[in-house]
Amino acid sequence: MKILLIEDDMDLGNGVRIALADQGLDVVWVRHLNDADTWLEGDRCDLVLLDLGLPDGDGLTLLTRLRRERSELPVLILSARDALPDRLRGLDSGADDYLVKPFELAELLSRVRALARRSYGFDGAVLELRGVVLHVSTRRVTVAGRPVELTASEFILLKTLMMRADRVVTRRHLEEQALPGAQANASNALDVHMANLRRKIGDGLVRTVRGVGYVIDQAGPPAGAAP
């Protein structure tokens, strides 16, 4: 899971980044709304941690736009604004949760896991789907109980697809998540990695949506679907 942390406080931001990374989560930390806009283009994150008082504007402005353009993206507000009207305004503007500063990192991690479960069926530690078990923190994968060795890129591809089961993930998004710049620029690099991944985990799990990307269907591919 890739988390976008939007927080201008250096100490808090670094502490949150380290705590999330220790749980096996990918974290992008930015301190300005303009930088957040860049990362939010092209569906490049799965969950947002949003401070409201930022140097170049109010986080509620970004939240309102996200709810208009990407209503499904989970957002957890982190704010020192602790008055009831402030909390209600944040939730009514579309936030999925609101955590008042200062907070314990353990509580933040618990809320992130809960939000990930509600949004993706993901508990922050283990993903299970159709006989495939993926342990995020240890990067261990088993298929029908059998250990499978994946490269770093293959692991990220599988994790991204499992987290978004039943939703088509575009080629561009997979390339940005899993492939270094030089590989991403190669026209068939994603296809090569995907072919290797399928060979290791079995051909029946990942389905190609021609011209768009790939998807893992939770209940198995629909009748007549291309492999």
C-alpha positions as CSV (number, residue, x, y, z in Angstrom):
1,M,0.0,0.0,0.0
2,K,1.3,3.4,-1.0
3,I,0.4,6.2,1.5
4,L,0.7,9.9,0.7
5,L,1.6,11.8,3.9
6,I,0.9,15.5,3.6
7,E,2.4,17.1,6.7
8,D,4.6,20.2,7.1
9,D,6.0,19.6,10.6
10,M,9.4,18.0,10.2
11,D,9.6,16.0,13.4
12,L,6.0,14.7,13.2
13,G,6.3,13.9,9.5
14,N,9.5,12.0,9.9
15,G,8.2,10.1,12.9
16,V,5.0,9.1,11.0
17,R,7.0,8.1,7.9
18,I,9.3,5.8,9.9
19,A,6.5,4.2,11.8
20,L,4.6,3.4,8.6
21,A,7.7,2.2,6.8
22,D,8.4,-0.2,9.8
23,Q,5.0,-1.8,9.1
24,G,6.0,-2.5,5.5
25,L,4.0,0.3,4.0
26,D,5.3,2.6,1.2
27,V,5.2,6.2,2.2
28,V,5.6,9.4,0.2
29,W,6.0,12.4,2.4
30,V,5.3,15.9,1.1
31,R,5.0,19.2,3.0
32,H,3.1,21.4,0.5
33,L,-0.2,21.2,-1.3
34,N,1.5,21.8,-4.6
35,D,3.7,18.7,-4.1
36,A,0.6,16.7,-3.1
37,D,-1.1,17.6,-6.3
38,T,1.8,16.2,-8.3
39,W,1.6,12.9,-6.5
40,L,-2.1,12.6,-6.7
41,E,-2.1,12.8,-10.5
42,G,-2.4,9.5,-12.2
43,D,-3.7,7.4,-9.3
44,R,-0.3,7.2,-7.6
45,C,-1.4,6.5,-4.0
46,D,-3.9,4.3,-2.1
47,L,-4.5,6.3,1.1
48,V,-3.9,9.9,2.2
49,L,-2.9,11.3,5.6
50,L,-3.7,15.0,5.4
51,D,-2.7,17.9,7.7
52,L,-5.0,20.9,7.4
53,G,-2.7,23.8,8.2
54,L,-0.1,23.8,5.4
55,P,2.3,26.5,4.3
56,D,0.6,27.0,0.9
57,G,-3.1,26.5,1.8
58,D,-5.7,24.7,3.8
59,G,-5.9,20.9,3.5
60,L,-9.7,21.1,3.3
61,T,-9.4,22.6,-0.1
62,L,-7.6,19.6,-1.3
63,L,-10.0,17.3,0.5
64,T,-13.0,18.9,-1.3
65,R,-11.4,18.4,-4.7
66,L,-10.5,14.8,-3.9
67,R,-14.1,14.0,-3.0
68,R,-15.2,15.5,-6.3
69,E,-12.5,13.8,-8.5
70,R,-11.6,10.7,-6.6
71,S,-14.4,9.9,-4.2
72,E,-13.1,6.4,-3.4
73,L,-9.6,7.4,-2.1
74,P,-9.4,7.0,1.7
75,V,-8.4,10.2,3.6
76,L,-7.4,10.4,7.3
77,I,-7.0,14.0,8.6
78,L,-4.2,14.7,11.1
79,S,-4.8,18.1,12.7
80,A,-4.3,20.1,15.8
81,R,-7.7,21.6,15.3
82,D,-9.5,19.8,18.1
83,A,-12.7,21.7,18.5
84,L,-15.9,19.8,17.7
85,P,-16.9,22.1,14.8
86,D,-13.4,21.6,13.2
87,R,-13.7,17.8,13.4
88,L,-17.3,17.9,12.1
89,R,-16.2,20.1,9.2
90,G,-13.4,17.7,8.3
91,L,-15.7,14.7,8.3
92,D,-18.5,16.5,6.5
93,S,-16.0,17.6,3.9
94,G,-15.4,13.9,3.1
95,A,-12.6,12.7,5.4
96,D,-13.0,9.0,6.4
97,D,-11.4,9.6,9.8
98,Y,-10.0,12.5,11.9
99,L,-7.1,12.2,14.4
100,V,-6.3,15.1,16.7
101,K,-2.6,16.1,17.3
102,P,-0.7,15.2,19.4
103,F,-1.4,11.5,19.0
104,E,0.3,8.2,19.7
105,L,1.8,6.5,16.7
106,A,0.2,3.2,17.8
107,E,-3.2,4.8,17.5
108,L,-2.4,6.2,14.0
109,L,-1.2,2.8,12.8
110,S,-4.4,1.2,14.2
111,R,-6.6,3.7,12.3
112,V,-4.6,3.3,9.1
113,R,-5.1,-0.5,9.3
114,A,-8.8,-0.1,10.0
115,L,-9.2,2.3,7.1
116,A,-7.3,0.0,4.8
117,R,-9.5,-2.9,5.8
118,R,-12.6,-1.0,5.1
119,S,-11.4,0.3,1.8
120,Y,-9.3,-2.6,0.4
121,G,-9.8,-5.6,2.7
122,F,-6.2,-5.1,3.7
123,D,-5.1,-5.5,7.3
124,G,-1.6,-3.9,6.9
125,A,0.2,-7.2,7.4
126,V,-1.2,-10.0,5.2
127,L,-3.1,-10.3,2.0
128,E,-4.9,-13.5,1.1
129,L,-6.7,-14.2,-2.2
130,R,-7.5,-17.4,-4.0
131,G,-4.8,-19.5,-2.4
132,V,-2.1,-16.8,-2.6
133,V,-0.9,-15.3,0.8
134,L,1.4,-12.2,0.7
135,H,3.1,-11.1,3.9
136,V,3.8,-7.4,3.5
137,S,6.5,-6.8,6.2
138,T,8.5,-9.9,5.4
139,R,7.8,-9.9,1.6
140,R,7.0,-13.6,1.8
141,V,4.6,-15.2,-0.7
142,T,3.0,-18.6,-0.7
143,V,0.7,-20.2,-3.3
144,A,-1.4,-23.1,-2.0
145,G,1.0,-23.2,1.0
146,R,4.1,-23.4,-1.2
147,P,6.7,-20.7,-0.8
148,V,7.4,-18.7,-4.0
149,E,10.4,-16.5,-4.5
150,L,9.6,-13.2,-6.2
151,T,11.9,-10.4,-7.3
152,A,11.3,-6.9,-5.8
153,S,9.3,-5.8,-8.9
154,E,7.2,-8.9,-9.1
155,F,6.4,-8.6,-5.4
156,I,5.2,-5.0,-5.8
157,L,3.1,-5.9,-8.9
158,L,1.4,-8.8,-7.0
159,K,0.8,-6.6,-3.9
160,T,-0.6,-3.8,-6.0
161,L,-3.0,-6.1,-7.8
162,M,-4.1,-8.0,-4.7
163,M,-4.8,-4.7,-2.8
164,R,-7.0,-3.6,-5.7
165,A,-8.8,-6.9,-6.3
166,D,-11.7,-6.6,-8.7
167,R,-10.5,-3.3,-10.0
168,V,-8.5,-2.9,-13.1
169,V,-5.0,-1.4,-12.5
170,T,-3.6,0.5,-15.5
171,R,-0.3,-0.3,-17.0
172,R,1.0,3.2,-16.2
173,H,0.2,2.8,-12.5
174,L,1.9,-0.6,-12.3
175,E,5.0,0.7,-14.1
176,E,5.2,3.7,-11.7
177,Q,4.8,1.4,-8.7
178,A,7.0,-1.5,-9.6
179,L,9.6,-0.6,-12.3
180,P,12.6,1.7,-12.0
181,G,12.8,4.5,-14.5
182,A,14.9,2.8,-17.1
183,Q,12.8,-0.3,-17.1
184,A,9.5,1.6,-17.2
185,N,10.7,3.3,-20.3
186,A,11.2,0.0,-22.1
187,S,8.1,-0.8,-24.1
188,N,7.8,-4.5,-23.0
189,A,9.3,-4.3,-19.5
190,L,6.0,-4.6,-17.7
191,D,4.9,-7.5,-19.9
192,V,8.2,-9.4,-19.2
193,H,7.8,-9.0,-15.4
194,M,4.1,-9.9,-15.5
195,A,4.9,-13.1,-17.6
196,N,7.5,-14.1,-15.0
197,L,5.1,-13.4,-12.1
198,R,2.4,-15.5,-13.8
199,R,4.8,-18.3,-14.3
200,K,5.6,-18.4,-10.6
201,I,2.1,-18.0,-9.1
202,G,0.1,-19.7,-11.8
203,D,-1.6,-18.4,-15.0
204,G,-5.1,-18.3,-13.6
205,L,-4.8,-15.4,-11.1
206,V,-3.9,-12.3,-13.0
207,R,-6.2,-11.3,-15.9
208,T,-5.2,-9.0,-18.8
209,V,-7.7,-6.2,-19.7
210,R,-6.4,-5.5,-23.2
211,G,-5.4,-1.9,-23.9
212,V,-5.9,-1.0,-20.2
213,G,-4.0,-3.1,-17.7
214,Y,-4.4,-6.0,-15.4
215,V,-6.8,-7.2,-12.6
216,I,-7.2,-10.0,-10.1
217,D,-10.8,-11.1,-9.7
218,Q,-11.6,-12.2,-6.2
219,A,-14.1,-14.9,-7.3
220,G,-12.1,-15.9,-10.4
221,P,-12.3,-14.5,-13.9
222,P,-15.7,-14.0,-15.5
223,A,-16.8,-16.5,-18.2
224,G,-15.2,-15.9,-21.5
225,A,-12.6,-13.4,-20.1
226,A,-9.2,-13.3,-21.7
227,P,-6.3,-14.6,-19.5
